Amino acid sequence: GLHAKMEFEFLEPIRFGVRARSRGRVVDKYERRGKPYMVTEFVTEDEQGTPLVRGRFTQMLFRD
């Protein structure tokens, strides 16, 4: 897909050597001007589960 919009909220600095994991999920799908879009939210956390970054991506999807 093609990134149409990206939003980030940086909650804590990601320090060198810290292991982090990002998880995301699709939260919306819609069509605009005949083009399909998908919205994904994600969170990146450190090993203790502390949120470091939250974000949202909106992508225009390509049909085969």
Protein Blocks (a to p, Z undefined) as FASTA:
>chain_A
ZZfbdcdddfbdcdehiacddddddfbdcdeehiacdddddddddfkopafbdcdddddd
ddZZ
